[in-house]
Amino acid sequence: MLIRPATPDAAEIIAQQRDAMFLDMGEDAEKLARVHDSALAWHRRALESGLYTGFLAETDGEIVGGAGLLWQDLPPNPDTDLDVRGYVMNVYVRPDRRGRGLARRLLERVLEECEARGVTLVSLHASEAGRPLYEQLGFKPTNELKLKVERP
């Protein structure tokens, strides 16, 4: 298996994996279909600009998983004196390839990228299925809250 960096031309596969990830988490297919094109455009733009770094897992020439990092420009805080943080997103492994350590290898590659860039604070939002792996890798729950502001 090969884990390779994603180029902007991989935006479509990343968007498809993201849709599949959300479907696995119980999200509504119609809602995902409505935002697919805008999510695809965002991923292409973010890959081109370097705002997002993606990795794809390939076996026998076939993409079977992926993971990525959103580079966040945030002020230093008590946990880091740096102004760049990594936000892990789009972690996905095709169902027929799960249970073989692929998600772990993708996350290890993501964390290697953070280390290579000197980024010392990394966060993510975990699905119930992913939580045990993230905790094994040292991620800790935080006190984050969320509010969805409705449009008028």
C-alpha positions as CSV (number, residue, x, y, z in Angstrom):
1,M,0.0,0.0,0.0
2,L,1.1,3.5,-0.9
3,I,0.1,6.7,1.0
4,R,0.7,9.6,-1.3
5,P,0.1,13.3,-1.2
6,A,-3.1,14.5,-2.9
7,T,-2.9,16.9,-5.8
8,P,-5.6,19.3,-6.8
9,D,-6.8,16.8,-9.5
10,A,-7.7,14.5,-6.6
11,A,-10.4,16.9,-5.3
12,E,-13.2,14.8,-6.8
13,I,-12.1,11.6,-5.1
14,I,-11.7,13.5,-1.8
15,A,-15.2,15.0,-2.1
16,Q,-16.6,11.5,-2.9
17,Q,-14.8,10.0,0.2
18,R,-16.1,12.9,2.3
19,D,-19.7,12.2,1.2
20,A,-19.2,8.5,2.0
21,M,-17.8,9.4,5.4
22,F,-20.8,11.6,6.2
23,L,-23.2,8.9,4.9
24,D,-21.5,6.3,7.2
25,M,-22.1,8.8,10.1
26,G,-25.8,8.9,9.3
27,E,-26.0,12.2,7.4
28,D,-28.8,12.8,4.9
29,A,-27.9,11.9,1.3
30,E,-30.0,14.7,-0.1
31,K,-28.2,17.3,2.0
32,L,-24.9,15.9,0.9
33,A,-25.9,16.0,-2.7
34,R,-26.8,19.7,-2.4
35,V,-23.4,20.7,-1.1
36,H,-21.3,18.2,-3.1
37,D,-20.3,20.7,-5.9
38,S,-19.4,23.5,-3.5
39,A,-17.4,21.1,-1.3
40,L,-15.6,19.8,-4.4
41,A,-14.8,23.4,-5.4
42,W,-13.5,24.2,-1.9
43,H,-11.3,21.1,-1.8
44,R,-9.8,21.9,-5.2
45,R,-9.2,25.5,-4.2
46,A,-7.7,24.5,-0.8
47,L,-5.4,21.9,-2.3
48,E,-4.2,24.5,-4.9
49,S,-3.5,27.2,-2.3
50,G,-2.0,24.9,0.3
51,L,-4.7,25.6,2.9
52,Y,-5.4,21.9,2.8
53,T,-3.0,19.0,2.5
54,G,-4.5,15.6,1.6
55,F,-3.2,12.1,1.5
56,L,-4.6,9.2,-0.4
57,A,-4.1,5.5,0.3
58,E,-3.6,3.4,-2.8
59,T,-3.5,-0.3,-3.3
60,D,-3.0,-1.9,-6.7
61,G,-3.5,1.4,-8.4
62,E,-6.9,1.9,-6.6
63,I,-7.7,4.7,-4.1
64,V,-9.1,3.0,-1.0
65,G,-8.8,5.8,1.6
66,G,-7.7,9.2,2.5
67,A,-7.2,11.8,5.2
68,G,-6.3,15.5,5.2
69,L,-5.2,18.5,7.2
70,L,-6.7,22.0,7.2
71,W,-4.0,24.5,8.2
72,Q,-5.5,26.9,10.6
73,D,-4.2,30.4,11.2
74,L,-5.0,31.1,14.8
75,P,-3.3,33.1,17.6
76,P,-1.0,31.4,20.1
77,N,-2.7,30.2,23.2
78,P,-1.6,28.4,26.4
79,D,-1.2,25.2,24.5
80,T,1.0,26.5,21.7
81,D,3.1,29.5,21.0
82,L,2.6,28.9,17.2
83,D,0.0,30.6,15.0
84,V,-0.6,27.5,12.8
85,R,-2.5,24.5,13.9
86,G,-3.6,21.4,12.1
87,Y,-7.2,20.3,11.8
88,V,-7.6,16.6,10.8
89,M,-10.5,16.0,8.4
90,N,-11.8,13.7,5.7
91,V,-10.5,10.5,7.3
92,Y,-12.1,7.7,5.3
93,V,-11.4,4.1,4.4
94,R,-13.5,2.2,2.0
95,P,-15.7,-0.4,3.9
96,D,-14.1,-3.4,2.1
97,R,-10.6,-2.2,3.3
98,R,-11.4,-1.5,6.9
99,G,-10.0,-3.3,9.9
100,R,-6.5,-3.6,8.4
101,G,-4.8,-0.6,10.1
102,L,-5.2,1.7,7.1
103,A,-6.8,4.6,9.0
104,R,-4.0,4.4,11.6
105,R,-1.4,4.6,8.8
106,L,-3.2,7.6,7.2
107,L,-3.3,9.4,10.6
108,E,0.3,8.6,11.3
109,R,1.2,10.2,7.9
110,V,-1.0,13.2,8.8
111,L,0.8,13.6,12.1
112,E,4.2,13.2,10.4
113,E,3.3,16.1,8.2
114,C,2.4,18.2,11.2
115,E,5.8,17.3,12.8
116,A,7.6,18.1,9.5
117,R,6.0,21.6,9.5
118,G,6.7,22.2,13.2
119,V,3.0,22.2,14.1
120,T,2.4,21.1,17.7
121,L,-1.3,21.4,18.2
122,V,-3.7,19.2,16.2
123,S,-7.4,18.8,16.6
124,L,-10.3,17.0,14.9
125,H,-14.0,16.0,15.3
126,A,-14.4,12.3,15.9
127,S,-17.2,9.9,14.8
128,E,-18.0,7.2,17.3
129,A,-16.3,4.7,15.0
130,G,-13.1,6.8,14.8
131,R,-12.9,7.9,18.5
132,P,-11.0,4.8,19.8
133,L,-8.2,5.2,17.2
134,Y,-7.8,8.9,17.8
135,E,-7.6,8.3,21.6
136,Q,-5.0,5.5,21.0
137,L,-2.9,8.1,19.1
138,G,-3.1,10.5,22.0
139,F,-6.1,12.8,21.1
140,K,-8.0,14.1,24.1
141,P,-11.6,15.3,24.3
142,T,-12.0,19.1,24.6
143,N,-14.7,21.4,25.8
144,E,-15.7,22.6,22.3
145,L,-19.3,23.7,21.7
146,K,-21.1,24.2,18.4
147,L,-24.0,26.5,17.4
148,K,-25.6,26.5,13.9
149,V,-26.8,30.0,13.1
150,E,-29.8,29.8,10.9
151,R,-30.1,32.0,7.9
152,P,-33.1,34.3,7.7
